[in-house]
Amino acid sequence: MLNRTPLYDLHRAAGARMVDFGGWEMPLNYGSQIEEHHAVRRACGMFDVSHMRAIDLSGPASRDFLRHLLANDVERLPPGKALYSCLLRPDGGVIDDLIAYRLGAQAGLAATPYRLVVNAATAHHDLAWMEQVRAAMAGGDGVALHLRADLALIAVQGPEARTRVARAAPQLAAAIGRLDVFCAAAVGEWFVARTGYTGEDGCEIALPAAQAPTLWQALAAAGVAPCGLGARDTLRLEAGMNLYGNDMDETVSPLESGLAWAVDLRAPRDFVGRAALERQRADGPLRQLLGLKLLGRGVLRAHQAVQAAQGAGEITSGTFSPTMECSIALARLPAGVKAGDEVAVQMRAGPAPALVCRLPFVRQGKVLA
């Protein structure tokens, strides 16, 4: 039987089309995926992301543990700030991508120094790997990991997101008003972060599971459109954001997945996978993750072969872009390919021309590619 979030009954009542996503029964759309996409780009939409898991860390060794565990460095995080990172294998493959928050007194959670938010399908594997790393680390008994299955998570995204959240949940208004991008704060039992996965402004709210339906209904009453996984995927692809299992996984490193910016090799710390990444960088040249825009009719899809002057590549994610009104994709391409190059994508009807683009395609409603 599939897992269900605390909002499942509301999704069903709203006529959502439900699908299996990483072992969870989740809404794909509530009618028109295109309308949901445009709602986020033009006004405000909300997503049930309660299938994602929060893992809280406590204990005096929490910081040292995360500095060893993650490819990005939590050392530079002040309380209330977040960063994006990868969880790596020793060979540099990506076990998962995640957001790490430093909590503490300024965030209202002094007893919990850090929180990680990980992907649904990999959560239990992630936790098992973290426990393995913790057990092998000197001083690892000074950190404890707590899977927060008691929480729900709602993401509200779009240019009007923060205004409408403040209208639906006035107790969050002050915190939201002073939050910078990639910052977070606790408000009682609730935790609000100015993060997202769409290329728009917005926030993600973690709260006790039993309170989630009331918040969802209040957001709907404030004019926030319910959105499903379909719109979430087209929005994130326009924003040039990776999807775990498509654009990266345990077989590729972040250096070949457009995620070098989320790896900190400057600080002299020994994190899991560092030696492998340094070898890859020294051996070079590395493949790269770039955008593609189809120049003709059709839809780009994952696993389609790409031929560039420098060699062969492959599409990792592809879709039709409602904002750009054409087909776009992320593709892993050979070193030397650059924005402005033309490549050939092997489609069912034969090779089709596509333009290589810098990412993102769209940010805050503006087409950049």
C-alpha positions in Angstrom: 0.0 0.0 0.0 1.3 3.5 -0.9 2.0 6.0 1.8 -0.3 9.0 2.1 0.3 12.5 3.4 -2.0 14.3 6.0 -3.5 16.2 3.0 -4.6 13.1 1.1 -8.3 13.4 1.8 -8.3 17.1 0.7 -6.6 16.1 -2.6 -9.3 13.5 -3.2 -12.1 15.9 -2.4 -10.7 18.4 -4.8 -10.7 15.8 -7.6 -6.9 15.4 -7.9 -5.5 12.8 -10.2 -3.4 10.7 -7.8 -0.2 8.8 -8.8 2.6 6.8 -7.2 5.6 9.0 -6.6 8.4 7.4 -4.7 6.0 5.1 -2.8 3.6 8.0 -2.0 0.2 8.5 -3.4 0.5 12.1 -4.6 -1.6 14.6 -6.7 -0.4 14.9 -10.3 -2.8 17.7 -11.1 -6.2 19.0 -10.1 -7.5 19.5 -13.6 -5.2 21.6 -15.9 -1.5 21.2 -15.3 -0.9 24.1 -17.6 -3.1 26.4 -15.5 -1.4 25.3 -12.3 2.0 26.1 -13.9 0.8 29.6 -14.9 -0.7 30.2 -11.5 2.7 29.9 -9.9 4.5 32.0 -12.5 1.8 34.7 -12.4 0.4 34.7 -8.9 0.6 31.9 -6.4 0.3 28.1 -6.1 0.8 25.6 -3.3 2.2 22.1 -3.3 1.9 19.2 -0.8 5.5 18.2 -0.2 4.8 16.3 3.0 6.3 13.2 1.4 9.7 14.8 1.8 11.3 14.1 5.1 12.9 16.3 7.7 15.8 14.9 9.7 16.7 16.8 12.9 20.2 16.6 14.3 21.1 17.2 18.0 24.2 16.9 20.1 27.5 18.7 20.4 29.1 16.9 17.4 26.3 17.9 15.0 28.4 20.6 13.1 31.5 18.4 12.8 29.3 15.5 11.6 27.7 17.6 8.8 31.0 19.0 7.8 32.2 15.5 7.2 28.9 14.2 5.7 28.0 16.9 3.2 29.8 18.2 0.1 28.9 21.8 1.0 30.2 23.3 4.2 27.8 24.2 7.0 30.6 26.0 8.8 29.6 29.3 7.2 25.9 29.0 8.2 24.7 31.5 10.8 21.6 30.5 12.8 18.5 30.8 10.6 20.3 30.3 7.3 20.1 27.4 4.9 22.3 25.9 2.1 21.8 23.4 -0.6 24.2 20.4 -0.7 24.7 16.8 -1.9 25.1 13.6 0.1 27.8 11.6 -1.6 29.2 8.1 -1.8 33.0 7.7 -1.3 33.3 7.4 -5.1 31.6 10.8 -5.6 28.2 9.5 -6.7 25.2 11.5 -5.5 23.1 9.6 -2.9 20.7 12.5 -2.6 20.5 16.3 -2.8 19.1 18.1 0.2 18.7 21.4 2.1 20.5 21.9 5.4 19.3 24.5 7.9 21.2 25.8 10.9 18.6 26.3 13.6 19.5 27.4 17.1 18.4 30.3 19.3 17.8 32.8 16.5 15.5 30.3 14.7 13.7 29.4 18.0 15.0 25.8 18.1 18.0 26.0 20.4 17.9 22.3 21.2 18.1 21.3 17.5 21.2 22.8 15.9 20.5 21.5 12.4 17.7 20.2 10.2 18.1 18.4 6.8 15.2 18.1 4.3 15.7 15.1 2.0 13.8 13.5 -0.9 10.9 11.2 -0.3 12.1 8.2 -2.3 15.6 8.2 -0.8 14.8 9.2 2.8 15.2 5.9 4.5 18.3 5.1 2.5 19.7 8.6 3.4 19.1 8.0 7.1 20.7 4.6 7.0 23.8 6.1 5.2 24.0 8.9 7.7 23.9 6.5 10.6 26.7 4.4 9.0 28.9 7.5 8.6 28.1 8.7 12.1 29.0 5.3 13.6 32.4 5.3 11.7 33.3 8.9 12.7 35.4 9.7 15.7 33.1 11.4 18.2 30.0 10.2 16.3 28.2 9.3 19.5 28.0 13.1 20.0 25.2 13.5 17.4 21.7 12.0 17.2 19.5 11.8 14.1 15.7 12.2 14.4 13.4 11.4 11.5 10.5 13.8 11.8 7.6 11.8 10.5 5.2 13.9 12.6 5.6 16.9 10.3 3.8 18.0 7.2 5.3 20.3 4.6 3.5 22.8 2.3 5.4 24.8 -0.3 3.8 28.1 -1.4 5.4 29.5 -4.6 4.9 32.6 -6.8 5.3 36.3 -6.9 2.3 36.7 -4.5 3.3 33.8 -2.2 4.5 35.6 0.9 1.6 38.1 0.8 -1.0 35.3 0.6 0.7 33.2 3.2 0.6 36.2 5.6 -3.1 36.6 4.8 -3.9 32.9 5.4 -1.6 32.5 8.5 -1.3 36.0 10.2 1.0 34.5 12.9 3.7 34.0 10.2 3.5 37.5 8.8 6.2 39.1 10.9 8.6 36.2 10.3 8.0 36.1 6.6 8.4 39.8 6.2 11.9 39.7 7.6 13.1 36.5 6.0 15.9 36.8 3.4 16.2 34.2 0.6 17.3 30.8 1.9 16.6 31.8 5.5 14.2 30.2 8.0 12.6 30.8 11.4 10.5 29.0 13.9 7.1 30.4 14.9 5.8 28.2 17.8 5.5 24.7 16.5 5.7 25.9 12.9 8.9 26.4 10.8 8.9 28.6 7.8 11.7 28.9 5.2 12.1 31.2 2.2 13.1 28.4 -0.2 11.5 26.6 -3.1 11.8 24.6 -6.3 10.2 26.7 -9.0 12.4 29.7 -9.7 9.9 31.9 -8.0 9.8 33.6 -4.6 7.9 31.8 -1.9 8.2 29.7 1.3 8.0 26.2 2.7 6.1 25.7 5.9 6.7 22.7 8.2 4.1 22.1 10.8 2.5 19.3 12.9 0.7 16.9 10.6 -2.7 17.3 12.2 -2.6 21.1 11.6 -1.8 20.8 7.8 -5.4 20.4 6.5 -6.5 23.6 8.2 -3.5 25.6 6.8 -4.2 24.2 3.3 -7.8 25.2 3.4 -6.8 28.7 4.7 -4.4 29.1 1.8 -7.0 28.1 -0.7 -9.4 30.6 0.8 -6.7 33.3 0.4 -6.6 32.5 -3.4 -3.6 30.1 -3.5 -4.1 27.5 -6.3 -3.5 23.8 -5.4 -0.9 22.4 -7.7 0.4 18.9 -8.4 3.5 17.1 -9.3 3.1 17.8 -13.0 3.3 21.6 -12.6 6.1 21.2 -10.1 8.1 19.3 -12.7 7.7 21.8 -15.5 8.4 24.7 -13.2 11.6 23.2 -11.8 12.8 22.3 -15.3 12.2 25.9 -16.5 14.2 27.0 -13.4 17.1 24.6 -14.3 16.8 22.6 -11.1 17.8 19.0 -10.9 15.5 16.1 -10.1 17.1 13.3 -8.2 17.0 10.0 -10.2 16.9 11.9 -13.5 19.6 14.5 -13.6 21.8 13.0 -10.9 22.1 9.7 -9.0 24.7 7.4 -7.5 26.3 6.8 -10.9 27.3 10.5 -11.5 29.1 13.1 -9.5 27.8 16.7 -8.7 30.7 18.0 -10.9 28.9 16.4 -14.0 25.4 17.4 -12.8 25.7 21.2 -12.8 26.2 21.2 -9.0 29.8 22.2 -8.6 28.5 25.3 -6.9 27.1 23.1 -4.1 30.5 21.5 -3.4 33.0 23.3 -1.2 36.5 22.2 -1.9 38.1 25.4 -0.6 37.9 24.6 3.2 40.5 22.0 4.4 38.0 19.4 5.6 37.7 15.7 4.7 34.1 15.1 3.6 32.8 11.9 2.2 33.6 11.8 -1.6 36.1 14.6 -1.6 39.0 12.6 -2.7 37.0 11.2 -5.6 35.8 14.6 -6.7 39.4 16.0 -6.7 40.6 13.1 -8.8 37.7 13.7 -11.3 38.6 17.3 -11.5 42.3 16.6 -12.0 41.6 13.9 -14.6 39.1 16.0 -16.6 37.6 17.0 -19.0 34.3 16.5 -17.3 30.8 16.3 -18.8 28.5 19.1 -18.1 24.7 19.6 -17.5 23.3 22.3 -19.8 19.9 23.3 -21.2 18.5 22.5 -24.6 15.7 24.3 -26.5 14.1 22.4 -29.3 14.1 24.5 -32.5 11.2 22.7 -34.1 8.1 20.7 -33.2 8.0 17.9 -30.8 8.8 17.2 -27.1 12.2 16.5 -25.6 12.2 13.5 -23.3 14.7 11.9 -20.8 17.2 9.4 -22.3 17.1 10.8 -25.9 20.5 10.7 -27.4 22.2 14.1 -28.3 24.9 14.5 -30.8 27.3 17.5 -30.5 30.4 18.4 -32.5 32.4 17.3 -29.4 30.7 13.9 -29.1 27.6 12.2 -27.7 25.4 13.2 -24.8 22.0 12.4 -23.4 18.9 14.2 -22.2 18.3 13.7 -18.5 14.9 15.6 -18.2 12.7 17.0 -20.9 9.3 18.6 -21.2 7.1 21.2 -22.9 7.6 24.6 -21.3 4.3 26.4 -20.7 6.1 29.7 -20.1 8.3 29.5 -23.2 5.8 27.6 -25.4 8.4 25.2 -26.7 10.2 22.1 -25.6 13.1 22.3 -23.3 15.5 19.8 -21.6 18.5 19.3 -19.3 21.2 17.2 -21.0 24.6 15.8 -19.9 26.9 16.9 -22.7 30.6 16.5 -23.5 33.2 19.1 -22.3 33.5 22.0 -24.7 29.9 22.3 -25.6 28.7 25.8 -24.8 25.6 28.0 -24.9 24.7 29.0 -28.4 25.9 25.7 -30.0 23.4 23.7 -32.1 23.1 20.0 -31.4 21.0 17.1 -32.9 18.5 15.2 -30.7 17.6 11.7 -31.8 13.8 11.8 -31.8 11.3 9.2 -33.1 11.1 10.9 -36.5 14.8 11.3 -36.7 17.5 13.9 -35.7 16.0 17.3 -34.6 18.0 20.5 -34.1 18.2 22.0 -30.6 20.0 25.1 -29.2 22.2 24.8 -26.2 21.2 27.3 -23.4 22.6 28.5 -20.2 20.4 27.7 -17.1 18.0 28.7 -15.9 15.5 29.0 -18.7 13.1 31.1 -16.6 13.5 33.0 -13.3 10.9 35.0 -11.5 8.6 34.9 -14.5 11.2 36.2 -17.0 12.4 34.0 -19.9 16.2 34.1 -20.0 17.0 31.5 -22.7 
